[in-house]
Amino acid sequence: MRSRTIKAVEWFYLCVMMSIKFWWVLIRNLIAYGLADAIASVILYYATPKEDRDLHQKFRNDNHFNLKGSKVLSLIATFLISLWIALAVLVVRTRAANIVISVSFWIVAIWTLLYITYIVELTLVKAEEKYQIDKEYYLRAVVLMLRNMQLTLTIVVLLIVMTLFFIKNAVIAVLIMPGIIAACVCRLYELLAKKQRIYNK
């Protein structure tokens, strides 16, 4: 029982540290250019075998998503998130009376969630370093997203939970959610891989 408690505390501590790393990398890259780097910095840590992990070393390293076009990915994501927030404000102000604004809000919300999910899965594919051409990683990530619905839906649900936490308690969302999402996603990916249920070919 004590061993489980210690492991739970260590896991929670690691989630907090990875969440701090996520926001640090995001801010360091001027936010607009840093989302892909921030996601990769956390995912790559959890994707590293436990025996090779060094918390302090990893906090300083793996802060760049070494994939051509990653800055463009971040810019598009920032645009979608900003548009989503702007539409959310309009929906609240109009009290959802404007149908066009309400429908636009949900369309942008869905596209934003799917797009961020794609970046997460792209990072998982890149972590394996299997391919020589960057384009191949982008294509494999699309296949992974479409053929592994359990993984994709899990990421979407976790992102929705994070959004709700931001609305209810932003402090909790900032301190733990990025780390928890990365830990859960990498663990699920590992389990699916062991069961040979990862289809990205």
N, C-alpha and C positions, 0 to 999 in steps of 0.2 A: 504493500500500500504506500509506504514511504517512497519507494523507488518510483512508483507511478506519479506521485505528487512532485517529486524532484524533476522528473522528465517533463511534466506538464509546465512547471515553472520555467524550465530551460527553453521549452518550445515557445512559450509566450514571450520570454525575454528576446529570443531570436526574432520573433515576428515584429516586436517593437523596434529592434535594431535595424531590421531590413526595411521597415516602414520609414524610419528616419533616413536611411540611405536612399530610398526611393525619392523622397521629397528633396533631399540634398542634391542629388543628380539632376532632378527636374529644374530646380532653381538655378543650379550652376550652368545649365544650358539655356538659360533665359526663358524657361517654361515652354514657349512656343516651339523650340527646336529640341526639347529634351524628353518628351514622353516616351518615345521608343527606347532611348538610352536608359531612362529610369526603369522601365519595365524589364529591359534586358539585364540591368545591373542586379536586380533582385532574383529574377528567374535563373540566371546563370549560377548564382550562388547555390540555390537549392538543387540545381541540376548537377552540381559537382558532387562526386562520391564523398560520403561522410568522412572517410579517412583522409581525404585531401583538403578538407575544409579548414580554413583558418579565419575566424571571424574578423580579426583586426586587419589581416592582410586583405581579405576579400572586401572589407569596407573601403579600402583604398584603391583596389583594383576592379577590373571588370565593369568599369563605369561608362564604357562606350559600346554601342551596338555596331560591330564591325561588319556592316552590310551596306552596300551601295544603295542610296536612296532612303536611308533611315531618317534623315532630316526632313525629307518630303513627307514621309509617313507621319512624323510628329506634327508638321504644319497642318496637314489635312485633319488630323485628330483634334488639334487645338481649335481649328475653324469649326468643326462639327460640334464640339463641346460648347464653344462660345455661342453658336447659333442655337443650340438646345437650351442653354441658360436664358438667352434673350427671349426665345419663344415661351419659356416657362414663366418669365416675368409678365409677358403680354397676356398669357392665359389667366394668370392670377388677377391682373388689373382689369381684364374684360370679363372676369368671372366665367370664363369658358363660353361666353355668349357668341363669340365669333367662330363660326364653324371652320373657316379656312385656317385660322390661327391654331385652333385645337387639333385639326387633322395634321397640319404641318408639324406641330409639336411632337405628335406620336410617330410620324414618319421619320423625323430627324432623330428622335430618341432611339428608335429601332436601328437605324443605320449607324448611329454612334456606338451603341452597344456591340453590334456585329463587327464594326471596324476595329474597335479596341480588342475584341476577342480575337480577331485575325492577327493583330500585332502580337498578342500573347502567344498564339499558336505558332507564329512565325519565329518567335524567340525559342520556343521549344525545339523546332526543327533545326534552327541554326546552332543550338547548343550541342547537337550531335556531330556537327562538322563533317557531314558525309559527302558534300558536293563541292565541285570546283568552281562552278559558275553561280553567281549571285541570283540570277534569274531562276535557277532551279529551286532555290530555297523559297522564293515567292510562290512558285507553282505548287510545290509540295505542301506549303502551308494552306493553300486553297483546298487541296485534296484532303488534307488532314481535317480541316474545318467541316467539309461536307460529308466525309465518310465516317467520322468519329463523333456522332451526335451527342453521345454521353459526355464527352469532354467539352464540346462546344456549349451545350446547354448548361453544364456546371459552371463554366466561366461566366456565361451570361447571367445566371442566377446570382453568382457571387458579386458581379458588378452592380446588379440591381440592389442587393443588400447593402453594398458600400454606399450607393447613392442615397438610400433611405437613412443610413447612419449619418451621412452628411447633413441631411435635412433635420434629423432629430438631435444629433449630438456630433457636431463637426470634430470635436477634440478626439473622441474615440475613433472616428473614421480616419483621422490623420495619423494617430499613434499606432494603430494596429491593423487596419484593413488591408493596406497594400501587402504587408508581410504575410497575413493570413491567407489572402488570395493566392499569392505565389506559392506558399507552402502546400495548400490544398491542391492546387492545379498540378504542381510537380509530383506530388504523391499519387494523385489519380493517374497521371501520365505513366508513372513508373509501374503502377499496378496493372494498367491496361497493357503495357509493353510486356510484362512478365507473362500475362495471359495470351499474348500474341493477338491482341485486339486493337492494335494500332495500325490503321490502314492509311498510308500516305504515298502509295505507289500507284 
